[in-house]
Protein backbone atom coordinates (compact mmCIF):
# COMPACT_ATOMS: atom_id res chain seq x y z
CA UNK A 1 0.00 0.00 0.00
CA UNK A 2 1.44 3.39 -0.97
CA UNK A 3 1.42 6.37 1.33
CA UNK A 4 -1.30 8.01 -0.77
CA UNK A 5 -3.56 4.95 -0.37
CA UNK A 6 -3.22 4.75 3.39
CA UNK A 7 -6.47 5.60 5.16
CA UNK A 8 -4.96 6.49 8.51
CA UNK A 9 -1.73 6.87 10.41
CA UNK A 10 -1.07 5.46 13.85
CA UNK A 11 1.58 7.99 14.81
CA UNK A 12 2.73 11.43 13.82
CA UNK A 13 6.08 9.89 12.81
CA UNK A 14 4.19 7.86 10.20
CA UNK A 15 2.24 10.90 9.02
CA UNK A 16 5.20 13.31 8.69
CA UNK A 17 6.68 11.78 5.46
CA UNK A 18 3.22 11.90 3.87
CA UNK A 19 2.80 15.52 4.98
CA UNK A 20 6.17 16.41 3.44
CA UNK A 21 5.22 14.68 0.18
CA UNK A 22 2.20 16.99 -0.05
CA UNK A 23 4.45 20.05 0.40
CA UNK A 24 7.24 19.20 -2.02
CA UNK A 25 7.65 22.68 -3.52
CA UNK A 26 9.48 25.42 -1.65
CA UNK A 27 6.79 27.97 -2.52
CA UNK A 28 4.11 25.76 -0.95
CA UNK A 29 6.12 25.54 2.25
CA UNK A 30 6.63 29.33 2.25
CA UNK A 31 2.89 29.94 1.86
CA UNK A 32 2.21 27.52 4.72
CA UNK A 33 4.73 29.15 7.02
CA UNK A 34 3.24 32.57 6.20
CA UNK A 35 -0.31 31.32 6.80
CA UNK A 36 0.57 29.70 10.12
CA UNK A 37 2.43 32.81 11.25
CA UNK A 38 -0.47 35.08 10.25
CA UNK A 39 -2.97 32.82 12.05
CA UNK A 40 -0.84 32.99 15.21
CA UNK A 41 -0.61 36.77 14.82
CA UNK A 42 -4.42 36.96 14.57
CA UNK A 43 -4.70 35.00 17.81
CA UNK A 44 -2.26 37.35 19.54
CA UNK A 45 -4.19 40.40 18.29
CA UNK A 46 -7.43 38.85 19.49
CA UNK A 47 -6.06 38.24 22.98
CA UNK A 48 -4.10 41.49 23.26
CA UNK A 49 -6.92 43.77 22.15
CA UNK A 50 -9.90 41.68 23.25
CA UNK A 51 -11.15 41.35 19.67
CA UNK A 52 -12.82 37.92 19.37
CA UNK A 53 -13.38 38.35 15.65
CA UNK A 54 -9.63 37.87 15.11
CA UNK A 55 -9.81 34.58 16.97
CA UNK A 56 -12.52 33.47 14.54
CA UNK A 57 -10.50 34.72 11.58
CA UNK A 58 -7.29 32.92 12.59
CA UNK A 59 -8.16 29.54 11.01
CA UNK A 60 -9.65 31.23 7.95
CA UNK A 61 -6.44 33.19 7.44
CA UNK A 62 -4.11 30.29 8.16
CA UNK A 63 -5.90 27.68 6.12
CA UNK A 64 -6.88 30.12 3.38
CA UNK A 65 -3.27 31.01 2.66
CA UNK A 66 -2.20 27.36 2.80
CA UNK A 67 -5.02 26.18 0.54
CA UNK A 68 -4.11 28.79 -2.07
CA UNK A 69 -0.67 27.18 -2.21
CA UNK A 70 -2.14 23.71 -2.60
CA UNK A 71 -4.42 24.85 -5.41
CA UNK A 72 -2.06 27.02 -7.44
CA UNK A 73 1.47 25.95 -6.50
CA UNK A 74 1.43 22.31 -5.42
CA UNK A 75 -1.70 21.46 -7.44
CA UNK A 76 -2.95 18.89 -4.94
CA UNK A 77 -5.58 18.61 -2.20
CA UNK A 78 -4.66 19.75 1.31
CA UNK A 79 -3.98 16.93 3.76
CA UNK A 80 -6.15 18.93 6.19
CA UNK A 81 -9.29 17.51 4.63
CA UNK A 82 -8.38 13.91 5.51
CA UNK A 83 -6.08 14.46 8.50
CA UNK A 84 -7.01 17.74 10.21
CA UNK A 85 -5.16 17.26 13.51
CA UNK A 86 -2.07 15.65 12.03
CA UNK A 87 -1.95 18.43 9.42
CA UNK A 88 -2.21 21.16 12.01
CA UNK A 89 0.66 19.58 13.91
CA UNK A 90 2.58 19.34 10.63
CA UNK A 91 2.01 23.04 9.97
CA UNK A 92 3.49 23.94 13.35
CA UNK A 93 6.32 21.46 12.83
CA UNK A 94 7.13 23.08 9.47
CA UNK A 95 6.97 26.56 11.01
CA UNK A 96 9.39 25.43 13.72
CA UNK A 97 11.80 24.02 11.15
CA UNK A 98 11.66 27.16 9.07
GIPE-V215682 format. One record per backbone hydrogen bond with DSSP energy under -1.0 kcal/mol. CO is the residue of the C=O (numbers start at 1). NH is the residue of the N-H. E is the energy in kcal/mol with one decimal. If there is no record, write none. Layout:
CO,NH,E
CO,NH,E
This chain:
11,15,-1.6
12,16,-2.8
15,19,-2.6
16,20,-2.6
17,21,-2.0
18,22,-1.3
20,23,-1.5
25,29,-1.9
26,30,-2.4
27,31,-2.4
28,32,-2.2
29,33,-2.6
30,34,-2.6
31,35,-2.7
32,36,-2.8
33,37,-2.5
34,38,-2.7
35,39,-2.3
36,40,-2.3
37,41,-2.4
38,42,-2.2
39,43,-1.8
40,44,-2.3
41,45,-2.6
42,46,-2.4
43,47,-2.3
44,48,-3.1
45,49,-2.5
46,51,-1.5
51,54,-1.6
52,56,-1.8
53,57,-1.9
54,58,-1.4
57,61,-3.1
58,62,-2.8
59,63,-2.6
60,64,-1.9
61,65,-2.3
62,66,-1.8
63,67,-3.2
64,68,-1.7
65,69,-1.5
66,70,-1.9
67,71,-2.3
68,72,-2.8
69,73,-2.0
69,74,-2.7
70,76,-2.0
78,81,-1.3
79,83,-3.2
83,87,-2.7
84,88,-2.0
85,89,-2.2
86,90,-2.4
87,91,-2.6
88,92,-2.0
89,93,-2.4
90,94,-3.0
91,95,-2.3
92,96,-2.4
93,97,-2.1
94,98,-1.9
